[in-house]
């Protein structure tokens, strides 16, 4: 059995090539990029994506209309906490031109982080009519206190972990010893399987692209069209297929990456064309080799069912 894959998209406002929110604030990557660029790809390959929604996006009515249409087409909505943009202790009232540089698990104490996640959860529920059950922290900034907060709020899945990578030089957590496949998180250790209720579905990352490269995130092998070639991503999928009997893969990117000039990664029309070619190529490869597209909620149900056998 080849296994499953999920497509998880950090869904945020348009940025510039320095990762600052656009000025004036725009959402073209959501309101145009999702229905006009991504939706045809999802339909072609039978993808049910997961959109991790940041607070700024869900506060925009036009974005909400786009996302409601995606929900009707089978997409899952998750919560994506950019902690600067929601109460309590909201850092920016005027979002335009700001940079999101906080790791939510370290920027605030556990109670404030819990309340921020709660407020974002309720905002999504009120604006989109669905209560999210999956979560990803901004900048992968989650820890065991985050997981305890998710448990209290009725979440089922976290997808903040990037195995093999250490974010401490950026001020974030060290995810380097995390398992590479889904696991129910221990009550005492974020990176150990245990008897907790939250399923970790880690982003698919495994080892450096070349052994002599520095320990920076872009030098690791991600299932991510941002910086990986189609050949590298296919090799990574093949590695997981060899090493696990029925692997779960988690491909991630940001909504803004599909348009030129909205991130550092895609700056020109040619860059956009190459990016979308890489995305199409890896989706074609996974579906042709027998991997099945699933949402994170479906991965959770699948894992629970298997654990009971």
N, C-alpha and C positions, 0 to 999 in steps of 0.2 A: 504494500500500500504506500503510495507516494507521500501522502500527507496533506496538510492544509496550509494556506497562507492567508494573511489578512493585510489589507492596505490601510494604513493609519496616517492621517494627514493633520498636521498642526495647522489649524485654520485661524488666521490672524489678519490684521489690516495690512495693506500694502506698506512696504518699507522702501528704503533706498539701498544703495550698494554698501552702505556703512551700517546697516541694520537699524537705522533710526526709522521710527514711524513716519509715514509720508506727511508732508506739510504743503497744502492742506491735507487733512486726513482723508484717504480714499480707500475703497474696498473693491477695486476692479477685479482683483484676483479671485474674490468670492463671487461677486455678482455677474461677472463675465467669464472668468477662468473656469469656474466649476461647471456651469451649464453648457458653455460653448466649446471648451477644450477637454475637460475631464469626463463629462457625462458621456460623450460619444465613445471614449475609450472604455469606460465602465460597461456600456451596453455591448460593445464589440466582444469583450472577454467575459461577460457575465459577472462583473465585480460588484460586490456590495461593500462600499468603503465605510470607514469609520472616520468621522470628522471630529477632531478634538477642538472644541470651540473656546476661544479666549474671550474674556469679558467684553472687550471693545466690540467684537463682532456681534455678539448677541444683543448688544444695546442698539444696533443699527437695524432699522425696520426692513430696509431693502435686502440686507443679508439674511434676515429671518425668512423673508419670502422665498429666497433661493433655497435655503436649508429645509424649509417645510416641503418644498417640492422634492428635494433629495430624500427626505424621510418617506414620502409617499412612494418613492421608487426603491425603497428597501435599504437605504443608508442608515447607519447607526450614528447617534450623536453622543460624544463623550465630552467631558469637562477638561479644559486645559488652563490651569491657573497661572496666568501672568499676574503675580501678586501686587504689582504696582498700581493696577487699574481697578481695584475693587476694595470696598470697605471690609473691615475696619483698617484704619491707618492707610488709606489710599494715598499713594505718593504723588500722582499726577491727575489733576482735574482736566487740564488741557493736554490731551494725548498727543496732538500733532507735534512731530519733531522730536519726540522723546525716545529714549532707548530703554529696552527692557533688559536689565542686567542682574536681576535678583534670582537667587536660588531660593525658592519659597521655604524649603525646609530649614534654611539657616538664617534667612532674613528676619524671621519672626519666631516668637515662642510658640509652643505647641497649640495653645488655646487660640491665639490669633490666626494661626494657619488653619485650624479647624473651622473657625468662623468664616474665613475667606472662602474656603472650599464650600461650606454650607451656603453662603450667599451666592456664589457662582452657580451651584446646583439648583437653587431655587429660582434664580434668574433665568436659567435655561428652561426649567420646567414651565415658568410663567410665560415666557416668550415663544417657545417652540412646542409646548404641549407634551413633551416627553421628559421623563426624569432620567438623567444619565446614570449608567451603571459602570462605565469605564472611565478611567482617569489617566491623564499624563501631566506631570509637573513641567512647568517651563524650565528649560535648560536641564531637564532630567533631574531636577532638584527635589528629590523625594528621599525620605528615610523612614525608619520604623514609626516615628510619631505620625508621619503622613499616613501610613497604613492603618494605624489605630483610628485616625480621623475618618478614613474611608469606611472602616468597619462600622463606626457609629452612624454614618450617614447612609448605610445600606448599599454601598458599592459592592461590585463583584470582582472587578478586574482593575489592576494597575498595569500600566505599560510605560513606566518611567526609567526602567533599567536598561543600560547599555553595557552588556558583558564585555570584559577585557579592557574597558576604558576607565581611566582615572581622571576625574575632573577637579582634583584638589588644586592644581596650579591655577585654575580659573576661579577658585573659591567655592567649588562644589563638592559633591560626594565622590567617593571612590567606589565605582561599580565593578572593579576588575575581577572580583571573585564570585560574581553572580553566575548561576547556571544559565545555560544558553537555551533551555527549553522551559515551557511553562511549569510552574510549581506553586503550590499553596504555601504562602509565606509563614514562616515560623513566628510565633508570638514573641520570640526573643532575639531574632536575627533576620534582618531584611534579606539576606543573601543565602538563607538556608531553607529547604523544604520543611514544612511542619504542619501543625494542626490549625492554622489560622483559616479565616474564611475568605481572604482576598487571594485571588489567583494572579500571580505575576506572569504576564506574557511579555517577555523581554523583546526589545528590538533586536533584529538579527544582526549581530556583530560577532566576528570571530577572527582574532589575530591580526597582525600587521600585513599590509600589502606587500612589503619587503622587510626582512628581518632587521636591516641596519637603519631603518627610518626612525626619526624621533618619536617619542610617545605622545603624539598629538592626534586628536580625534580623526582628522582627515587622512591620516596615514594608516588607519585601520580599515578592515574589510567590512563594510556595511552593505546590507541589502537596501540600497538607497541610490537613486539615479543622480543625486546631487554631484557626487565626485567620483563615482565608480563607473568604469566602462561596462558595456553590456557583457563582454567576455568575463570580466571579473565577477560580476553578479551571477552569471550562469555557473561559474566555477564554484562559487560559494553555495549556491543551491545544490549542486551536485555533491559537495562535501557533506552537507547536512543529510542528504538522501542516503549517502553511504554510511554515515555514522549513527543514524537514529532510525528505528524501525518505521516510524510514522511521524516525521518531524512537523513541527509548527513553525512557519516562517512569518516574520513581521517586517514588512517593507514600509518605511516611513519617508515622508518629505513634508515640506511646508507648502501651503496653498499658494504662497507668493512666488514660488520657484517656477511656475509655469508661464510667467510673463516676463519679458525683458525689463531689466532695470529695477525690479522690485526686491531683489536680494543681491548679495555679492556673487551668487553662483551663476546666474543667467543674466548677462548684461546686454546682449545683442539679439537680433532676430535669428542670426545663425546659431547662437548659443541656445536659443529656445528650440530651434529645430532639432539640434543634436540631443538636447535634454529629452524631448518628447520621443525621439527615436529610441533612446536608451530605455525609457519607461515602457514603450510598446514592446520592445524586444524582450525584456525580462518577463513581462506578463505573458507574452506569447509562449515563451519557453516553459514557464511554470505550468500553464494550462495544458500544453502539449505533452508534458512529461507526467501528467496525471495529478498534479496538485489541485486541490479544490479551494476556491475562494470562500472565506467565511468572515463574518463579523466577530468582534471580540466576545460579544454575548454568546454567539454560537460556539466559539472555542471554549468558553466557560462551561456551557452545557455538555459539550463533547467530553471535556476533561472530567467533569463530575460523573458522567455516565460510565466512563472507563474505570474510574477509581472505585466504583461500586461493584465491578465485576470480580 
